[in-house]
Amino acid sequence: MKVKKKKDILLCSRLLGRKGFQYALEAIGQTDFIGKVHVVGDGPMLGELKKIAAGMDATVQFWGWLDKEDPRFRQLYEESGIFIFPSEAENFPMVLLEAMAAGMAIITSTAGGCPEVVGESALLVKPRDSQEIRDQLQKLLKDDSLYAQLGDSAQRRVEQFRWTAVAKKYAACYQNVLDRL
């Protein structure tokens, strides 16, 4: 049975300055968002993020580090509808694949490998730009069809990254080499 998603926001990563969660919280604080913001992770930015959250109208819950086997971790992905990951430096962020597999509407940055991972299935923002995050978040909150379309698109796109799909590509590549021998 598929769980009905709430328009709650999930931020999940190691809490480092370059992950950009401070800009996400600032952006959320500049909207009329009244849902819950879930922050999963731990790290040196925790204190600063808690200070930002204290001045917000939205409810922000800090979960600390959660193991991927923890049922709360899975529940947050299943129930939250919006994932924000405004990192300024990433190679191939697995958290985006997790959010895509969960069918979340994603806002992520134009930095590093983020755009390559999400393709056309997310809204992109410049790193360190809370105003742009706010504007894209407002779009999602006001446009239910965009919200739903991004979640569906993300679930379709993530299929190409599953091991079965990757293995088929490798097998086709090897077969192509063998056929040329």
C-alpha positions in Angstrom: 0.0 0.0 0.0 1.4 3.4 -1.0 1.6 5.9 1.8 0.0 9.3 1.0 2.7 11.9 1.0 2.5 15.1 3.0 4.0 18.3 1.7 6.5 18.0 4.5 10.1 18.8 3.7 13.1 16.5 4.2 16.7 17.5 4.4 19.1 14.6 4.7 22.9 14.5 4.7 26.0 15.1 6.8 25.5 18.6 8.3 28.4 20.5 6.7 28.4 24.1 5.5 28.8 23.0 1.8 25.6 21.0 1.9 23.7 24.3 2.0 21.0 23.4 4.6 21.4 26.8 6.2 20.2 28.3 2.9 17.3 25.9 2.7 16.1 26.8 6.2 16.5 30.5 5.5 14.4 30.0 2.3 11.7 28.0 4.1 11.6 30.7 6.8 10.8 33.3 4.1 7.7 31.4 3.0 4.3 30.8 4.6 5.1 27.1 4.8 3.3 25.6 7.8 4.2 21.9 7.5 7.1 20.1 9.1 10.7 20.3 8.2 12.7 17.1 9.0 16.5 17.4 9.2 18.2 14.0 9.2 22.0 14.0 9.9 24.6 15.2 12.2 27.7 17.4 11.9 29.4 20.7 12.6 26.5 22.8 11.3 24.0 21.4 13.7 24.2 24.3 16.2 23.9 27.0 13.5 21.0 25.1 11.9 19.1 24.9 15.2 19.6 28.7 15.7 18.1 29.4 12.2 15.2 26.9 12.9 14.4 28.6 16.3 13.5 31.8 14.4 11.1 30.1 12.0 7.3 29.7 12.0 7.6 26.2 10.5 8.1 23.2 12.8 11.7 21.9 12.4 12.6 18.5 13.8 16.2 17.4 14.0 16.5 13.7 14.0 20.2 13.4 14.3 21.9 10.6 12.4 19.6 7.7 11.4 20.8 4.4 10.1 19.3 3.4 6.8 17.9 0.4 8.5 16.0 2.5 11.1 12.3 2.4 10.3 12.0 6.1 11.0 14.5 6.8 8.2 12.3 4.9 5.7 9.1 6.5 7.1 10.5 10.0 6.6 11.2 9.3 2.9 7.9 7.6 2.4 5.8 10.3 4.0 7.6 13.5 3.1 6.8 15.0 -0.2 9.5 17.5 -0.8 13.3 16.9 -0.7 15.7 19.9 -0.7 19.4 19.3 -1.3 21.2 22.5 -2.2 24.8 21.3 -1.9 27.5 23.2 -3.5 29.9 20.3 -4.2 28.8 16.7 -4.9 29.9 13.9 -7.2 27.0 11.4 -7.3 24.7 12.1 -4.3 23.0 8.9 -3.2 20.5 11.0 -1.1 19.0 12.2 -4.4 18.5 8.6 -5.6 16.8 7.8 -2.3 14.5 10.8 -2.7 13.8 9.9 -6.3 13.0 6.3 -5.4 10.5 7.6 -2.8 8.8 9.8 -5.4 9.6 13.1 -3.8 9.5 16.5 -5.5 13.1 17.6 -5.4 14.9 20.9 -5.3 18.6 20.5 -5.7 21.5 22.6 -6.8 23.2 23.1 -10.2 26.5 22.0 -8.6 28.6 19.0 -9.3 26.7 15.8 -10.2 23.3 16.9 -8.8 21.8 17.9 -12.2 23.2 14.7 -13.9 21.5 12.5 -11.3 18.0 14.2 -11.4 17.9 15.2 -15.1 14.6 16.9 -15.8 12.9 15.4 -12.7 13.8 18.2 -10.2 13.9 22.0 -9.8 17.4 23.3 -9.9 18.9 26.3 -7.9 22.2 27.9 -7.7 24.3 27.0 -4.7 24.1 29.4 -1.7 21.0 31.1 -3.1 18.2 31.1 -0.4 16.0 33.4 -2.6 16.1 30.9 -5.5 15.3 28.0 -3.1 12.4 30.0 -1.7 11.1 30.8 -5.2 11.2 27.1 -6.3 9.7 26.0 -3.0 6.8 28.5 -3.5 6.2 27.0 -6.9 5.9 23.5 -5.5 3.7 24.6 -2.7 1.3 26.4 -5.0 1.3 24.0 -8.0 -0.1 20.6 -7.1 0.3 19.3 -10.7 4.0 20.3 -10.7 4.5 18.7 -7.3 2.9 15.4 -8.5 4.7 15.5 -11.9 8.1 15.9 -10.3 7.5 13.0 -7.9 6.4 10.7 -10.7 9.2 11.8 -13.0 11.7 11.1 -10.3 10.5 7.6 -9.8 10.7 6.9 -13.5 14.2 8.4 -13.8 15.7 6.5 -10.9 15.0 3.2 -12.7 18.0 3.7 -14.9 20.3 3.7 -11.8 19.0 0.4 -10.4 21.6 -2.4 -10.5 19.6 -4.5 -12.9 19.5 -1.6 -15.5 23.2 -0.9 -15.0 24.1 -4.6 -15.3 22.1 -4.8 -18.6 24.1 -1.8 -20.0 27.4 -3.5 -19.0 26.3 -6.8 -20.6 25.3 -4.9 -23.8 28.7 -3.2 -23.9 30.6 -6.4 -23.5 28.4 -8.1 -26.1 29.2 -5.3 -28.5 32.9 -5.8 -27.9 32.6 -9.6 -28.4 30.6 -9.1 -31.6 33.5 -7.1 -33.1 36.0 -9.8 -32.4 
